[in-house]
Amino acid sequence: MNDATLSLLVPSTGSLNPDFNPDITDYTVVVPYSVTNLIVTGRTLDVKATMDPVDGNLSFADLAVGTSSEQSIKVTSGDGATIKKYKIKVIRESNVSMLSDLIISTGTLSPAFNPSTMIYTVTVPNNVTNLIITGRTLDVKATMDPVDGNLSFADLAVGTSSEQSIKVVSEDGATINEYKIKVIRDSNISMLSDLIISTGTLTPAFNPFTKNYTVTVPCNVTNLIVTGRKSDDNATTMDPPDGNLLFMNLAAGIWEKKTITVASEYKTITKTYKVRALRQYKISYTSENIGELMFIPAGSFQHDAREENISVITKPYSLSKYQITRQQFLDIMGADPSDTKSSNGMKDPVQMINWYHAIAFCNKLSIKEGLDPAYSVKVNDQEIVWENLVFGDIPSGDDYNHKNGDVGDANWNAATCDWEANGYRLPTKKEWMWAAMGADQDGREGAIQEGINRTGYSKAYAGEGYGTGTSIGDYTWYKENSRGKTQPVGGKLPNELGFYDMSGNVWEWGWDRYEKIDGTLKDYKGAGSGSFRVIRGGGCWSSKASIFLAADQVYLTPYGQFNDVGFRVLRPVL
């Protein structure tokens, strides 16, 4: 037999990992901190085989703390034809002076325990006056001060903190770490346990730590009672004393605001809950073809960083809750041009549609529902017969490029809008922006000033600061989370008005030709001429978080078709 394997590999101390196997050639031996010298011995399976070193002994001397040393045994078969090398790495454990855990008898440890973190806070409820915190060493040979690792906190004062520490000393006494723990006993609670409404919808769902709420009631409701309940019976006062907010004779479409203030037993802490009530101007419209359209009140907002740049929208309107899907587009237009490789299915937003396709969809949808079409497109001074229009008759990017100035494209680019029509149309960029920022339902502190939304333009994404989400990924499909495809509409959280995907998934066509203008704008509808139309909102794989500002606008040629551009529709409230 001409074999070049070992039959065993034995360390004089420590543990061999993995367990010895003749076919495995790489091993690690871990020895305790107290071990500085080690011999690892190998034996050949074939007595005719030779080893280097000859006796098969590897000697590891003066091992350094926390470092590794590597040697090998080379085995040569009896005929010299086969050579196998077994590598052995030896690691001497460091002399650890850290804790493996901090155990608290009650309360909350912050931050979560990590052996490398030295400063902690433990918060205990108001009814807790005594607490024990226990430390455990990572190295059983390390010592602690106090010896048992127990810190005792007794007679904790309300609303104040007490601090102690655990010292951990390594086995050789060379390393010391000190873990500092501060304990805070909660002052008496000044929070509500619930908000009860007599009717309507409370948004967001109640949470004791959420301070801003909206109650929306139907247009046939004029009176509302919102009742707060204290979470601590010892809380001394509420304002109003019974916790009842009375909203009487609510005017349609106009916000009314009230507050409930709760003070702790010793009046050291006061919290204020803000409640805004809105009687709907008109119940949201539901289309059997595209689903629900959400009501948006008239209002004013600052549309960029300059305080004097104010947009005023004088009429309320309804906007589709979701982006128009591939299935909805197919149902109305008889075609689905979407790039299927960039989509998960028919519930995804339609894409690869240009601006002309979008306005054609609006007119055909209006006709289907017995409404007056908003758009007019004339060819040879004759209005298009929208009922007979098919998808292939609409100018596309390919048509334009091939014909270089196609007359049909010029006709469509000259489309006009009847702003008094009751049918569907695209939102203007300001109507879109007002909806995306949450209109006058933006509940962030200081957003609404003297009836003007002053800060909504600066949101990083639609829905920021609202609801249960904490980051852009909770509200938006964008480059970092979309996996290179559009996603089914409504898959993320909505904004304050209940709209989904106003940031991300697909960009959305707007009515306007591109134009930059300053000052106060009333019912702004864009430039009277130009080669580009505005898109808003961001795409699901082309856009990063930095471009999701509600004030952002991008513009495209109206004949362009892209796999991350779609639309949603608006219907006037008349």
C-alpha positions, 0 to 999 in steps of 0.5 A: 500500500502506498498511502500518504495519509495520517491515521491520527492527529492529537494535540497535547492540550486543547481541542481539535476542530474539526474532529480528525478525518484522514481526508481533512487536511486543515485543522484548528486547535484552540488552547486556554489563555493559560497555555503557552506551549503545545505539541501536536502529534501525527501518525501515518496510516501506512508504516512505509510512508514518511513524515516531515517532521520525521517524528510527526511532532509539531512544537508550538512554543511561546504562543501569543495571546489572542493570535494564531500560529500555523505549522504543517505535517507533510506525509509522503507515500512509500513510493514517493508518488503521493504527498499530502500536507496537513495544516494545523493552526493553534489559537491561544485564547485572549484574557477576556475582561468583558461581560457576556450578559446583563440581566435586569429583574424588571424594566427595559435595558437600552441599548440592547446588551453588547459586550463591547458597549459600556454604558446602559440605561434601565427604565422601570415603571413608576410603580417599581422602587427596587431593582437588581441588575446581574452581570455575567462574565464572558471568561469564567476566569475573570473576576467582577466587582461586585464579586457576584455581579449583582447591582442593587438599586433600592428606594428609587425616586420618582423621575430621577436616576441612580447610577452604579457600575460593574468592573470586570478584571481579566485573569492576569489582572492586566485588563479592566472594563467598567460597565456603567448602568443608570436606572431611571424610575418613570415619573407618573404617566401623562398619556392617554390610554385611548381616543374614542370617536362617536363616528367617523374614522380615526387616523392613524390608529390610536397609540399612546405615543402618537400625538397627532390625529385626524378624524374624518366624518361623512358629509352627512355628519355635522357633530362629533365627540372625541373622548380621551381616557387617561392611562394612569389613574393618578394623573391629576388633570386633563384639559378638558377635565372629562376628556371630551372634545366636542366638534359641533356644526362642522362645515364641509371641507373645513378643518377644525382643531382641538387638543387634550392635555394630560398632566402627571400626578406631580404635574412634572410632565404634560403631554398634548394630543392634537385632534383635527376633525374634517367633515367630507365635502363630498363622499369619495367617488368610486368607479367600477372601472378603476376603483376608488377616487379619494377626495382632496380639499381646496387649499394653499401650499408653499411649493418650494423653499422660497416662502413667497412661492405659494400655490393656491387650489380653489376647487376640491377634486378626487384622485385615483387611490392607486396608479392605473394598473395594466388590467385597467388600461387593457379593459379601457384601451383594449391593449396593454403595452407594458414591458412584461419583463419589468412587471410582476403582473396585471395588478402592477401599474401600466407602463410603456404608455406615453402622454397621448395614451394617458389622455386617450384613456381619460377620454375613453373612460369618461365616455364609458361612464357617461361623463363629458370628456375633458380633452379635445384632439382635432385632426384636419379640424375634426375631433377624434371619434374617441369611441372608435379610437384604438390603441394603435391609432395613437402616436408613439415614440417609434412613430415619431422617430421614424417620421421625424415630426409626424403630423399626428403627433403635432395634433395630439401635442396641441390637445386642449382641456375643458376644465369644466368637464365632469370627466376624467383628466390628468392632474396638473403638477400642482394638484398632484403635489398637493395630494402627495404632500397630504394637503391640509391633513399633513399632521407634522408639527408646524406644517400648517401655518395660517392655513398654508402647508409650509413644509410639505414640499420638503418631504423626502417621500409621500407619507413621510411623518405619517402612520406607522412607517419609519422609513422610505421603504415602508411607503415606496417601491424604489431602486433599492427595494423593487428588485428591478420590477414594478410591484402590485399597486397598494403594496406599501403604506398610504399617505395622509389622504389614503393615496398609495405609490405617490412616491415610486413604483412608476412615475406619473404623467401630469397635464402640464408642459414644463415651466419654472415659475415663481410667486403666487400661482392660482389654479396653475395649469402650466405653460401654454406651449412647449415640447415637454410634459411633466412627470412626478413621483419617481420610478421603482428601479430608476430612482433613489431616495434622494429624488423623492421630494414632493417638489421634484419634477421631471419632464419628458417628450409626450410621445416617449414610452418608458418602462417606469412611467405610468399615471393616475387620473383625476375627476373634478368635484363639481 
